[in-house]
């Protein structure tokens, strides 16, 4: 059946109604400038992983040396990263700032800091990979972990996004971790603080909130939530101080579908939280909770 198109004026009128339907919003939907597109974010992630794990990825390589391939990818990454950071910073600048390069200078500085941090991020990821290899008897090798494990994928993107957020980037860090969320089902806020040798097994359904503090050598399994108490509890001291999500100390293991809530909640060093546990209180070091005998 042939489609009969309406006159252009009809579409223009409908477009005007759609754009005005958000009401009096001054930001967000009504922001002046665009954000990076989903395609932009996907390209950023691919280039970042290409630099961090070139031995396993090597997307589009021409067969040259590994160092030359990484150098070329870093060159492309710098331009894409700077543009994305600029859009995140500049989107809410008013008309009087449109011709200024203030956001451009900041974007260049932030992108430069991230590039300089790439060796440190790769070293952090090496410790995360070893933690996965030592923790999962099903792993046949390091290359399998890098190529296949969604937990490592989400952690790598988080570690980059966390740096960008600390350097002053806006929106882009969250877009990166939400892209990882869409690919893996693992939702890590870039504001969370996560220590060395972090291992996520399986991963689907994991949520790690913005003010979480996670120590070294922590292992968590699918379906774990490290979240905040209800907004009705905002009057509590921990919420007033801005700490809404729990603290997980070193060497803790949290099994599948456990839920740990609240900024004042601390899971002590070496504790083990069993599957399906619901925890809104602190757990002393070395204690096993929610585990049957």
N, C-alpha and C positions, 0 to 999 in steps of 0.2 A: 504494500500500500504506500502510495506517494505521500510524503509529508508536506503539508501546506504551511509555509512560514508566515508568521504574522508581520505586519509592518514594523519597521525598526522602531518607530515611536512607541509602540506597545511594549517592546522589550526595554527601552530606555525608561519608561515610566515604572515598569516593574523593578528594574535595577535601582531606581531612586527609592522605591518603597523598601526594598531589601536593605539598602545601606542605611536608611533612617530608622530601621526597626530596633536598633540597639538603644534607642532613647538618648538619654543625656550622658552616656559614658564619655569621659574625657580621655581615658587611656584604654589600653587593651585593644578591644575590637575597633576602637576609634583612633588608635595611635596614628601619628602622622607618617611614620616611615615604615618600610617593609622589614620583616625579619628574614633570616636565611630560609631558603626553601627546604623541603624534605630531601630533595636531591642534593642540595648543598651539604646538608648534614651527613648524608650517606657517603658522599665523596670524601668529606673530612675524616670520617671513621675509617674508610678503606685506606686512605693515605697514612693515617696514624698507625694502624695495625701493620701496614707495609713497612714502616720505619721500625717499629718495635719488634716485629717478628719476621724479618725479611727472609730468613732461611726457610720458613715454612710457606710463606705466601708468594712472594715474587710475582705479583699480578702484572702482566704486560711486560715482563722482562725480555730483553733482546738477547739474553745469553751472555752479557758482559759480566764484568766483575761485580761481586756483591756490593763492594764499597761504592762503585760508580752508580749502581742501581739505587742504593739508599740515598746518595747525594742528590740524584735527580729527583727522587720522590720528595725529599725535604724541600727542594726548590719549589715544587708544585704546591706542597703543603703550606709553605709560608704565605704564598699569595692567597690561597683559599681561606686560610685561618685568619689572616688580617682582614679580609673582606667580611667574613662572618662576624668577627668581633666588632668591627666598625658598625655593622648594621644593628647589633645588639645594643651598642652604646648610643648610637645616633637616633634611634627610632623615636624618641620622645623629645628631642631638641626642638625648641620653638623656631618659628621662621627667622628670628633675629640671629640664630646660630647656624642657619643652613649653609652659609657661605664660608664658615670658619672651619679650620682644620683641627680643632681641639680634639674631637673624637678620633680623627685619623691618626693623630700623634699618639694618643693613648692606645689605639688598636695596634700600631706598630710596636710600641713598647711591650705590650702584653704578649703579642705573638713572638717577639724576640725572646722574652723571658721563657716562654714555653719551649721554644726550640732549644735554648740552652739547658733546659731541664730534662730533655729527652734521654740523655745517658743515665741520669738518676732514676727516671721512670722505668727504663729498661732493666736496670739493676733491681728495682723493686719487683718488677714482674718476674724476674728470674727466681726470686725467693718464693713468690706465689706459685710458680710452676713446680718448683721442687716440693713445696708443701702438698700440692695436689698429687704429685708422683708418689710421695712417701705415704700419703693418707689413703690412696685408692688402689687396692690390689688389682683392680680391673684394668689399670692403665698399663699398656704394653710399651710405652716409651714417651719421652718428652714431646716428640713430634705429634703424637696422637692427642696429647693434652692441648697443645697449641691449636691444632686443626679442628678439634671436635668439642671441647668442653665449653658449654655455655657460661659456666661460672667464671672461667678465665676471661672470656670475651667481655663479660659485664664488668669485671674487676679492672681490666685494662682501660676501658673507656671511663670508668669512675676515676681512676688515678689521674688521667689527663684532665678530666672535668674539674676535679677537686683543686688541682693546681690553677687552672684558669680562673675558677671562682676566687681563690685566694689572691690572685694577681689583679682582680678587679673587673673581669669580664662579666657581662650581664646577659642573662637569658641563654646564651650559647652553651654554657656548662649544663644547664638543665635540658636543653634540646639534645645534647649528646647522650646523657644518661637515659632520657626517655626513648631515644632511638634504640639503645641497648635493651631497654625494657620491652619495647615492641618486638625485638628479635628473640629474646631469651625468656621473658616472663619474670626477670629479676629487676626489681625497682630499687636502685640505690640513689639516694639524694646526694648530689655532689658536695653538699655541706657536711656530710657525715665524716667523722675522723676514723680511719681504719689503719691499723698497724701492719707490721710486716708478716709475711708468710700466712696470708689469709686464704682459706680454702672454702669454696662453695661446692657442695656435691649435688648434682642433678639441678637444683636451683629454681625450678619453676615455682612461682608464687611467693618468692622471698620479697620482703619489704624492709628496707633499712631507712629510718627517718633522718631528717636533716640534722638533728642535734645528737645523734648516736655517737658514742665514743667506744671504739672496739680496739682491744689491745692486740698483742702479737700472738701468732700461732693459734688463732681462733678458727674453729670449724663449724659451719652451719649447713643444714640440709634443707631440702625443698619445703616450701610452705611456711617457713619461719617468718614471723612478724616481730620486728623491733620497733614498736610504735609508741604513739602518745596516748595518754588517757583522753577521755571525752573532753570536748571543749567546755563542757559544763564544769570541769575541774580546773579551769583557768585560774581560779583564785588561790590554788595551792602554791606553796612557797616555790616548788621547783618550776612551775609554770611561770610564776612572776619573775623568776631569774632568767627565763628564756630557755631553760633546759627541759625539753618536752619528751625526750626519748632516752632509753636506758643506756647505762654504761656496762660494757662487757669487758671484763679484765682478761689478762693473758691466759692462754692455754684452756679456754672454755670450749666445750662442745655442746651444741644445741641441735637436738634431733628434730625430725620432720614434724611440721605443723605446730610447733610450739609458738606461743604468743607471749611476749614479754613487753610490758607497757610501763610508761611513766619515767619522767626525768630524774626522779629520786631513786629509781630502782637500779641496784648494782648487783651484777652477777659476779661473785668473787673468783679470784684466780683458781684455775683448775676445776671449777665446778662443772657438773654435767646436768643438762636439762633434758628430760625425756620427751619423747614425742607426744604431741597433743596437750602438753602442759599449758596452763594459764597462769602467768606469773605477774603480779603487780606489787611485789615486795622484794626486798633485797635478799640475796642468797649468800651465805658465808663462803669463804674459799674452801674448795675441796669437797663441797657437799653435792650429793646426787639427789635431784628432786624430780618428781613425776615419773619415777622408774620403779616398776614392780620387781619383787624379789624372784 
